[in-house]
Amino acid sequence: MESLSTQLEIEPMDLGADVKAVGLELIEPESREPVRGAEAARTWAAVLTALAGNESWVLDFFSHGNRVREYCSRHEITFRDTSPRSLVVFPPHLQELEGLLARFEGETFGVRAGGQLAAGDAALESDLARRGVDAYHHAYTNYLFCAICDFENGFLTVLTNRLWASEVIRRVRPALEGLPVSVSRPN
């Protein structure tokens, strides 16, 4: 049997009494170092798509806006400017999403799914431009989830009142079938 080259660990996180979160960490099992590059981008793209399920979702970029705009324009990925510094990127097809995640894995950015997304959330988008992911602290309860992507360090932090670690595992595991990734919940 072929061994899996990466491990996705999913567990509840304690971020304080007013925040419910689930942490996902993509690592090499032997060294416990974060997985990066094309393999990681493929995994994270499948994870994000699975987490959102049937809900609409977007990626929030709140720094390096010009580079993100240029990349999205060149690759025909739909986006909306929210300020000179930030933009909302609408998730492209899986292959284009993998490319986007690989290109910007060194940046911290956010993801939102469901909730107020359809109606727009100008207040949150303005706050993201000013405060970055800290803006999600109080807004995440209006969504299925808000997530902080720190893929350079192998982390995805999901802020949610509706998804428990067991539900995240249930959603993610089938999406990773066929990829060299095992999913676990550390003890």
Secondary structure as UniProt FT lines:
FT   STRAND          6..14
FT   TURN            17..18
FT   STRAND          20..27
FT   TURN            29..31
FT   HELIX           38..52
FT   TURN            53..54
FT   STRAND          57..61
FT   HELIX           65..74
FT   TURN            75..76
FT   STRAND          79..81
FT   STRAND          87..89
FT   HELIX           94..103
FT   TURN            104..106
FT   STRAND          109..113
FT   HELIX           115..117
FT   TURN            118..119
FT   HELIX           122..131
FT   HELIX           132..135
FT   HELIX           136..139
FT   HELIX           140..142
FT   STRAND          145..150
FT   HELIX           151..153
FT   STRAND          155..159
FT   HELIX           165..175
FT   TURN            176..178
FT   STRAND          181..184
//
